[in-house]
Amino acid sequence: MLKHAITIINQRGLHARAAAKLATLAARFAASIRAGINGKMVDSKSVMSLMLLAATQGTQLQLEIEGEDESEALAAICELINDMFGEGE
């Protein structure tokens, strides 16, 4: 299992479009991917669960990834978040 913390840097945080992009990306991997804040972990393949985290700009998002493609999943998710979900803010 890989554990990693990453900061949400885009202005709008993990809003609907960003959550959808993250869930779509997570669904491409076989690994179990969970994200959370302050110990509350949710399934990253669920848009609604991600939105309920209410992660705003500056939030430290905890990732827990476990499975055969966990390294690839972590790299892809970090790239998406560091690219501000492709929104170019």
N, C-alpha and C positions, 0 to 999 in steps of 0.2 A: 504494500500500500504506500502510495506517495501522499505526502501532506505538504501543502504549500500555501503561503499567504500572499495575496496580491491586492494592491490598492486600486479601487475604482477611480479612474482619473477623468473620465468625461463629465461634462457639466451637468448632464441630466441624470447621471447615475444609472442604475439598472432599471430603466423605465421599460415600457411594453416592447418597443422595437428591439432594444438591447437584450432584454430577457428572451425574446423570440430567437434572436440570432445565437445566443448562448445555448439555448435548449436545442436548436436545430443542429448546431455543431456537436454538442454532447451526444446527441442521438446517433451520430455517425460512428461512434465508438462502442465496442463491446463492453468496455470497462464500466464498472459502477462509478458514477461521478456525482459527488455531493458537494454542495456549497453552503456556507453558513456564516453567521455573524453571532458573536457572543455565545457560542455553543449551540445555537439553533441551526441544525443542519437539514437541508432539503435536497430532494432529487433534482439534479441540474438538467434533467431531460424533460422537466415540467415547467412550462412558461409561468403558469399561475403560482407555483411554489416559489419560483425565483422572484416574482414580483412581490410576493408577500414578505420577502426579506426587507423590502424598502431600503435598499442599499443606495445611498446618495454619494455624490462626489466626495472622495476622501475616505470612504468606508474601506476597512481592511477586510477583504473577503477571504475566508478560509476555504481551501479546496481539499477534498479527500478523494483520491482516485485509486481504484483497485481493479486490476484485471490484466489480461495479456497485452493490451495496447495502452497501458496507463501512461507510459512515457510520451507517446505520440499525442495522447489526449491532453496531457498537461501542457505540452509545448504549444499545441493549437489553441487552447483556451487562453493561455498567457498572451499569445500573439494577438488574439481577438481583443482582449481587454486592453492591452497596451496600444492597440491601434484605435482605441476609443470606439470600438464596435463599428468601425468603418464610417463614422459620422464626421470625422475631420473637424472637431470643435476646436 
